[in-house]
Amino acid sequence: MKKIKAIIRLEKYLDVRKALFEKGYEDIIVKKVKGRGLQWGVLGRYRAREKN
């Protein structure tokens, strides 16, 4: 048994699923993830102080 973890864009999901199915990986678990993490160079304000 092999385990593959990948983060892919929604528009590429069908292509990736098709490729995995052709390689013999029939079962797949999908989770929807939101957010982008930290953005460097963007300053925010937290309690009137600048925060990186």
Residue pairs with C-beta under 8 A, 6 or more apart in sequence:
2 25
4 20
4 25
6 16
7 33
8 16
13 30
17 28
20 28
40 52
43 50
43 51
43 52
44 50
44 51
45 51
